[in-house]
Amino acid sequence: MYSRTSLLSIFLLLFAASCATNNSNYKLPGVYRIDIQQGNVIEQDMLDRLKPGMDKNQVQFIMGTPTIDDPFRTNRWDYIYTFTKGANTRQQRHLALYFENEKLIYIEGSVAVGFRKPPEDLKKKSQTIEVPLRTY
């Protein structure tokens, strides 16, 4: 009798442990999973403001601090953004900006730099904002 109850309790423990795995296909009812955002948010209006010939300070003012600023490749900045909604699959965006002589020359990544009609608020008269030089 003792061996049957111990085997039954071991079986139930193993069954309960298998239900607690982090499998996104298996969802327990009533369990809330939070949305997870990581990295730099990359939006289309930010990309529309980037122009070839901008210096690093202007790019950093628009895009923010790069996620990866490799000291061995100072001519490349990487921006990575991931978003997981609940337990669903993860969406990821990657953007690499290349510089030559401290000026932006090339953009590549999974986000398309589009030429679209500017929104109405960008057609208004703009102000010039001076960005202080960054010392390295």
DRENDRENNU-218349 format. One line per 3 residues: number of its first residue (from 1); for each residue x negated, y negated, z negated of C-alpha. Coordinates in pm, 1 decimal. Last residue first. Layout:
BEGIN
NUM> X:Y:Z ~ ...
end
This chain:
BEGIN
136> -3399.0:-6108.6:2738.9 ~ -3264.1:-6460.3:2721.0 ~ -2908.5:-6509.0:2836.5
133> -2833.9:-6838.1:3004.4 ~ -2532.1:-7023.5:2876.6 ~ -2213.0:-6988.4:3083.3
130> -2080.0:-7314.6:3217.4 ~ -1709.3:-7309.1:3282.5 ~ -1582.6:-7493.3:3586.2
127> -1209.7:-7543.7:3575.2 ~ -972.7:-7406.7:3833.1 ~ -700.8:-7580.5:4030.7
124> -415.6:-7338.4:4072.7 ~ -440.6:-7060.4:4330.0 ~ -550.8:-6819.5:4057.0
121> -214.6:-6853.5:3879.5 ~ -29.9:-6757.0:4196.7 ~ -201.0:-6420.5:4233.7
118> -480.6:-6380.1:4486.0 ~ -396.3:-6175.6:4796.2 ~ -601.9:-5863.2:4792.7
115> -950.5:-5767.6:4886.9 ~ -1016.5:-5456.4:4688.4 ~ -1310.7:-5328.5:4493.1
112> -1211.6:-4967.5:4460.1 ~ -1266.4:-4803.5:4122.9 ~ -1447.3:-4468.0:4132.2
109> -1784.5:-4632.7:4163.1 ~ -2002.7:-4865.6:4364.3 ~ -2090.8:-5234.0:4358.8
106> -2383.3:-5397.4:4540.6 ~ -2585.2:-5720.4:4543.5 ~ -2542.9:-5894.3:4207.8
103> -2832.7:-6131.6:4141.7 ~ -3116.8:-6090.8:3883.1 ~ -3375.0:-6055.1:4163.6
100> -3178.0:-5754.7:4291.3 ~ -2882.1:-5625.7:4096.0 ~ -2666.1:-5315.3:4120.8
97> -2330.3:-5269.6:3949.3 ~ -2203.9:-4919.2:3876.7 ~ -1836.8:-4853.7:3798.7
94> -1685.6:-4542.2:3648.1 ~ -1320.1:-4478.3:3575.2 ~ -1189.9:-4177.6:3383.7
91> -844.0:-4033.6:3325.4 ~ -817.5:-3755.9:3066.2 ~ -552.9:-3487.4:3089.1
88> -255.9:-3493.4:2857.1 ~ -266.9:-3442.5:2479.2 ~ -160.2:-3794.4:2394.6
85> -259.1:-4028.0:2675.5 ~ -633.2:-3994.7:2727.8 ~ -809.5:-4297.0:2874.5
82> -1174.2:-4322.1:2978.0 ~ -1365.1:-4630.5:3086.6 ~ -1727.8:-4640.4:3201.1
79> -1927.1:-4947.4:3306.9 ~ -2280.8:-4897.0:3434.0 ~ -2539.4:-5169.8:3491.5
76> -2825.4:-5127.6:3738.3 ~ -3131.6:-5345.0:3816.6 ~ -3286.4:-5292.6:3473.2
73> -3345.0:-4925.9:3550.3 ~ -3580.0:-4795.9:3279.1 ~ -3411.1:-4999.1:3004.1
70> -3074.4:-4845.5:3099.9 ~ -2783.3:-5072.3:3012.4 ~ -2497.8:-4823.8:2981.8
67> -2159.2:-4944.6:2859.5 ~ -2221.6:-5286.2:3010.4 ~ -2134.9:-5590.6:2798.9
64> -1830.1:-5768.4:2930.8 ~ -1694.9:-5764.7:3286.4 ~ -1636.4:-6134.3:3359.4
61> -1891.8:-6302.9:3130.7 ~ -2135.1:-6015.1:3193.6 ~ -2113.9:-6079.0:3567.6
58> -2178.4:-6451.6:3516.9 ~ -2476.9:-6383.7:3293.2 ~ -2620.3:-6126.2:3534.5
55> -2627.7:-6368.1:3827.4 ~ -2361.9:-6379.4:4095.6 ~ -2496.5:-6334.4:4449.6
52> -2224.4:-6099.1:4569.0 ~ -1887.2:-6187.5:4417.1 ~ -1700.0:-6040.5:4122.3
49> -1364.6:-6209.6:4054.4 ~ -1162.8:-5939.2:4230.0 ~ -1323.6:-5675.6:4007.0
46> -1189.7:-5844.4:3694.6 ~ -845.0:-5873.7:3855.3 ~ -852.0:-5499.1:3925.8
43> -904.8:-5400.8:3564.1 ~ -1190.4:-5209.9:3402.1 ~ -1153.2:-5167.3:3025.5
40> -1498.1:-5098.1:2884.3 ~ -1551.0:-4773.7:2696.8 ~ -1303.1:-4549.2:2521.4
37> -924.6:-4542.3:2502.3 ~ -743.7:-4265.5:2311.1 ~ -365.2:-4238.0:2295.7
34> -250.0:-4066.6:1976.9 ~ -106.8:-3717.9:1949.1 ~ 212.3:-3674.9:1752.1
31> 311.2:-3324.8:1637.7 ~ 689.5:-3275.2:1624.3 ~ 688.0:-2960.3:1832.7
28> 348.9:-2792.6:1860.6 ~ 200.9:-2830.7:2203.5 ~ 10.5:-2556.5:2383.2
25> -126.6:-2665.7:2719.1 ~ -368.7:-2911.4:2557.1 ~ -544.2:-2631.9:2368.5
22> -701.3:-2757.7:2048.1 ~ -663.9:-2430.5:1860.3 ~ -435.2:-2420.7:1555.5
19> -214.5:-2138.7:1687.1 ~ -511.8:-1900.4:1690.6 ~ -576.3:-1975.9:1324.0
16> -215.4:-1892.0:1231.3 ~ -239.9:-1556.8:1412.4 ~ -572.5:-1478.7:1245.1
13> -425.4:-1560.5:904.3 ~ -115.9:-1348.9:977.6 ~ -330.8:-1052.0:1082.7
10> -546.0:-1084.7:770.9 ~ -229.1:-1097.5:557.3 ~ -90.0:-784.7:726.8
7> -417.1:-598.2:686.8 ~ -428.8:-693.0:318.3 ~ -67.2:-589.4:272.5
4> -124.2:-255.7:444.6 ~ -447.7:-186.1:254.7 ~ -282.6:-237.7:-83.3
1> 0.0:0.0:0.0
end
